[in-house]
Amino acid sequence: MRIITANLNGIRSACSKGFFDWLPAQAADFVCVQELKAQEGDLDETMRSPMGYQGYFHCAEKKGYSGVGIYARHEPQSVTVGLGIDEIDAEGRYLELVYEQFSVVSLYLPSGSSGEHRQAAKFRFMELFYPRLADMMADGRPRILCGDWNIAHRQADLKNWKSNQKNSGFLPEERAWMDRVLDGLGWQDVYRRLYPDATDDCYTWWSNRGQARQKNVGWRIDYQLATPDMAARARSATVYKAQWFSDHAPLTVDYADD
């Protein structure tokens, strides 16, 4: 089973840059996308149902903002749109496809980089989402949570960690929260399970400033977190950088079939 997660930084922009031309050749079973920056009515047929896939979406109420989606080859038993928390669901940040044996989630945590009010909203999301992560781990259902978490967990997850310790995305409070999610609740970071010592190859996001992409001054903020049973099935992971569809790169993980 192959799962891709990709922050598109605008689905229409990514489409114009060839994302949906690239997608069919990847032979993925699920493609989780974030930051759609579109309403469902803005999506043409290629974006809604690319070849071999059916798309499912949770768009933000605000136009041109946030939003998540999942492209799936097989129809799910049910679809969970949102977390049932109004302030989060208004921004289109959670979508879950439920199958008989497992669930796949597309998730988009807020970024706090645009100001104190958005950092406060990020901390609020983390506070409200943590009990849900605990409940999901406790209910025994195998899950894979794919998406842009907007947090670099370790020093190895970004190039310039020393100079970013007071910046959103690498704050001590954010990293401690990830510790609680992983070490406390037992969610597993699939990429790090496979490649515990990877550095430069692991980055999934680059700033548009200072030739960060060309110099590979990046951050690893896109993850696939999984329950232990699903994480144990992971066999390989790659970050695709040969083409650029947004300021993020797609993360692909191959899992052994059950």
Secondary structure as UniProt FT lines:
FT   STRAND          2..7
FT   HELIX           11..16
FT   TURN            17..18
FT   HELIX           19..22
FT   HELIX           23..26
FT   STRAND          30..34
FT   HELIX           40..42
FT   HELIX           45..48
FT   TURN            51..52
FT   STRAND          54..58
FT   TURN            63..64
FT   STRAND          68..72
FT   STRAND          78..81
FT   HELIX           86..89
FT   TURN            90..91
FT   STRAND          94..98
FT   STRAND          103..108
FT   TURN            113..114
FT   HELIX           116..138
FT   STRAND          143..148
FT   HELIX           155..157
FT   TURN            159..160
FT   HELIX           162..164
FT   TURN            165..166
FT   TURN            168..169
FT   HELIX           172..179
FT   HELIX           180..184
FT   STRAND          188..189
FT   HELIX           190..194
FT   TURN            196..197
FT   HELIX           200..202
FT   STRAND          205..206
FT   TURN            210..211
FT   HELIX           212..215
FT   STRAND          218..219
FT   STRAND          222..226
FT   HELIX           228..231
FT   TURN            232..233
FT   STRAND          234..239
FT   STRAND          251..255
//
